[in-house]
Amino acid sequence: MNNFNKGEITLVGAGPGDPELLTIKGLNAIRNADVILYDALINPKLLEHNRHAEKVFVGKRRGFARKNQEEINQLLVEYALKEKKVVRLKGGDPLIFGRAAEELTIAQLFGIPTQVIPGISSFVGIAAQHQIPLTKRATYESVWITTGHTHDGKISSDIAIAAQSKATVVVLMGMRFLADIIAAFRRYKPADYPVAIIQNGTTAAERVIVGSLENIIEQVEEQKIGNPANIIFGHAVTDQVTQYKHLIAAQCVN
C-alpha cells in the first residue's frame, strides 16, 4: 500500500522505571508527538514532557488489560492515518518482550513510516543499579534473557535449558511461575546457588531480596514480593558483595 499519509509511528523505549533513564532521542520524540499510547510500566512523569499531546493508556497487566494487542494495533493505524505523529511508549526497550514486531508489521502493511528508539531494558538497567555484573571475564561470559511465561500462559521451556548454563540468567515476568522456575534450576544447580529478585527496579517503590535456590521462595512469601519483578540467577548476584567483604577484611588485617 502506498504511503499516502503524513502520519508516523515511533516506538520509544522508556527505560526500566527511573524517568531519568530515558534517552535524549526518546525525550525529543515524546515532546514532538501528537498522540502517546503508553504502557502500564512507564513512569507517569514522562508524560509531563508533552502537555498538549493526546495520551491513551493501553497498559496490560496479568488479569487486566485496558486494550488487547489487536486494539492497540488498530489505534496506532487510525491515529497515523489521521496524519498524527504517534509515539508508542513502552517500558524498557521496545524490542525486548515488547511486541514491537507486531506493531511494526501492521504499520508496514498500511505504508506508515516507522522508527524505533531503543530504551534501557530492565534486565540491564536494574542489574546496573545494583552493580550486578551480568558478565565477568573467565567466570560467567554470557547472559540469558528469557520470559517466565509464554504467550499461551505456560512456563517457558527455555527456563530448563538456561538453568543448565554457566551464564547469568535473567527471567522477566516470571513471578507467576516462581516455584516452577526455582524447581527447574534446582535440578541442575546446588541449593546455595544465588538468586536475586528486584521488584519495581530503579523506582522509589523498589524492593530487593537476595537469597539462594533453597530459601528464595520463603523470602518472597515473607516480604510479599510480586510483579513487576526481575529474577536474576547466578554468582553475579553475590560476586560484588563477596569481593567487597574480602577487600574490607584484607584492609582490617593490614
Secondary structure by P-SEA (a helix, b strand, c coil): cccccccbbbbbbccccccccccaaaaaaaaacccccccccccccccccccccbbbbbccccccccccaaaaaaaaaaaaaaccccccccccccccccaaaaaaaaaaaacccbbbbbcccaaaaaaaaacccccccccccbbbbbbccccccccccaaaaaaacccbbbbcccccaaaaaaaaaaaccccccbbbbbcccccccbbbbbbccccaaaaaaaacccccbbbbbcccccaaaaaaaaaaaaaaac
